């Protein structure tokens, strides 16, 4: 008889009890670095350095991974840190990729027709909206779902797909067909983020444990491939990950249990101006 994996339950009450303590420096600095990378990517986009902006997004992804790892290893996870990390992710993996994608390619749809221009702007806005919704749902469902999988495409994965497209195609001049294809890809990434499709989280990988020597060899070869094909490999890797969720759903050919409901029964609370 197979046992279902036990679901983690985050002790939110303990995190709230620590909210009056000082902010832990190292995880906070890493999150700030992630936010800085997102802001810098926007600045580079405005200046027309699209490939530099894509690299800034990749740097933000590395810092986003590190801040969570450091917080868990040092047991410095707080509610403030969780909320701060989500707000930084909205900028780095929501606003910055959308601005980059629009300025790099989608803005050219306005030269096709006025309606096409609205389609491009709508795709960029929908990307930001779905990123915010994805992160809000992630915060609610953290601790009550199987940690082996993400519910929906994670926002760093979607941002990586955008950045890898910019690096792969470069500063190209696209025709109407290519522009509409990029707009459709943007809509697809947005909807995948808020879908119930499961994506492998890679949280089961433990780099602190001992592994065979062959694992080190494979890792070295992977790094060599990334360096040699630095434009092609990220595009293929992030594209494959974005499609892995729908492909997994088709291969399984069975409906997986729906995640817990995010919206609960509303209870009266203070208005926007604070307590009445």
N, C-alpha and C positions, 0 to 999 in steps of 0.2 A: 504494500500500500504506500503510495507516494504522499508525502506530506507537503502541503503548500508552504512556501517560505513565509516566515513570520514577518509581519509588517512593522517597521519602526514607527514609534510614536514620539514625536518631538515633545519635550517637556516645556511647553510654552510658558507655564507658570514659573518655572525656574529661570527662564530667560527674562521674563518680565521683572522678576525680583532683582536682577542684575542691571536693570536699565539705568539706575541712578549712579552706578559706579563709573569710573573713568573709562574713556575709550581706549581699547588696546591698540598700541601704536603700530605694530608690524602689519597685522591684517588691514588696519585702516589705511596705512600708507600704500599697500598693494591695491586696495580698492580705489584710492585716490589716483594712483598711477593708471589704472584702467580707465577712470573717468577722463584723465588728462589725454590719454591716447585717443579716446573718442572725440574730444574737443579738438585735438590737433588734426585728426582726420578731417573734420569739418573745415578747419582753416585751410588745410592743404587743398581740399576740394574747391573752395572758393578761389584759391590762387591758380587752379588748373593743374595741380600736381596729383593726378588721379592715382597713379601707381604708388606714390608715396603715401597717399591716404589709405590705400589698400594694405600696405605694410603696417601702418599705424593700427589698423583694425586687428591684424594678426598679433601685434604686440599686446593689444588690449585683451585678446583672448588668452594669451599666456598668463598675464597678470590676474585675470579672472579665475583661472584654474588654480594659481598659486595662493590667492587670498583665502579660498575655501580650504585648501589643503593645510595651510599654515594654521588657520583658525581651529581646525579639527585636531591637528597634531598637538598644538599648544593648549587645547581646551579653553580657548578664548572666544567661543561663539557667544554672541549676545544678540538680543532682538534689534538693538541699534545697528549692529554690523549687518544683519540680514536685510534690514530695510535700506540701509545705505548702499549695499551691494546691488539691490534690485534697481534703485534709482540710477546708479551709475550704469547698469546694464541697459536701461532704457535709452540713455544717451549713446553709449558705445556700440550697442548692437541693434538699436532701433533707429534713432534719428540720424546718426552718422552714416550707416549704410544706405538709408533712404536718400539722404542728400547726395551722397556719392553716386548712387545709381541714377538719380534724376539728372544731375549735372553732367554726368559722363555720357548718358545715352538717351534717357527718356525725354529730356527737354527737346530733342530733335523731332519728336512727334508733333510738336506745335507747327513745324514747317510743312507737315503733310496736310493737316486740316485742323480747324479749331476743336472739333470733336476728338480727334486723335490726341491733341495736346491735353485735353481734360482726362483722357484715358491714362496718359502717362503720369500726370499729376495725381490722379486718383490712386494709381498703383503705388506710388511712393508714400502717400498718406496712409493707405490701407496697411502697408508694411509696418509703419510706425505704430498704428493702432493695434495690430495683431501682436506686435512685440510686447506692448504694454499689457495687453490681456493675457498673453502667454506667461509673463513674469508674475502677474497677480495670481493667476491660477496655480502656478508653481509654488508660490508661498503658502497658499491655502492647503494644497495637497501634500506638501512636504511632510513626511513622517507617517502618512496613512496609505501610501501606495508602495508597490514593489520597487525597491531602490535599484533593481537591475535595469529598469526601463524608465525612460522619460515618456510622459504623456504629451504627444505632439513634438514636432521638431524643435529642439532647443534653440533659443535665440542666438547663441554663439555659432551654432552650426549654420543657421541661415545667413548670419553676417559673414561667415567664412565662405559660403557659396557666392555671395555678392563680391567679396574682395577677390576671390580666385577668378571670377569672370573678368574683372577689370584687369588683372595681371595677365590672363590668358589672351584676351582680345586686344589689349593695349589701346592706345588712342586712335581707334579706327573710326572711319566715317561709315555709318550704317545706312542701308537702304530701308525703305518702308517695311518690307517683310521682316528683316532682322529686328527692327525696332519693335514691331508688334510681337515678335517672338520673345524679346526681352521683357516686354510688358506682361505677357502671359506667364513667363517664368517668375516675375515678381509677385503676381497674384497667387501663383501656385505656392511659393515659399510662404506667403502670408497665411494662406489657408492651412497649410501643413502645420504651422506653428500652433494654431488654435484647434487642430483636429484632435481626435481621440486615438490616433494611430500611435503605436508604441515604437520607440527608438531605443536601441541599446545604449546604456549610459556609461559603460566601461568603468563603473565604480567598483566592480569586483576585482579589477586588476590591482594587485598590491606590489608596488615596486620596492617596498622595504624587505620583502621576503627573498629568500635565496631561490635562484633560478638556474637551470642548466646553462652551460657555456654557449650552447647554440642560440639561446635567446639573445645574448649579447651580440652575437654575430648577426642575427637577423635585424636587431636594432641598428647596428652600424651600417648594414646595407640599406636600410630604410632611410637613414640620414643621408647617405651618399646619393640615393636616388632623388631625394628632395633637393639637395644642392645642385645636382646635375640638371634636373628637369624642374627648376623652381617655378616656372610658369605653368607647365602642363600637369605636374603631379597634384598640386593643391586643387586644381579645377576638377580633375578626375576623382580625387578622394572626397571632396565635399559634395560633388554631384552624386557620387555613389551613396554617400551617407544619407543625403536628402531623399533619395529614391529607395533606400533600404527599408524604410517603414512601410510604404505601400506594397513593395514587393513581398515583404514578410507577411503582410496581411493576405495577399493573394496566395502565397505558398501554403499558409496554414489552412486556408479555406474554411475557417470557422470564426464565428463571432466571439471576440474576446469580451470578458466582463467589462462593463462600462465603469469608468472611474467614479469615485464618490462625487456626489453633487456639490458644486462649488457654492451655489447660492442657497442659503438656508432661509427659513422663515424670518422675515424682517421683524425687528423689535424697535420700538420708539427710542430715539436717542437725541442728543443735542443737535441743533441745526448748524448751518455753516458758520454762524457767528459765535458758536460756543454754547455753553450751558445757558438755558433760559433763566 
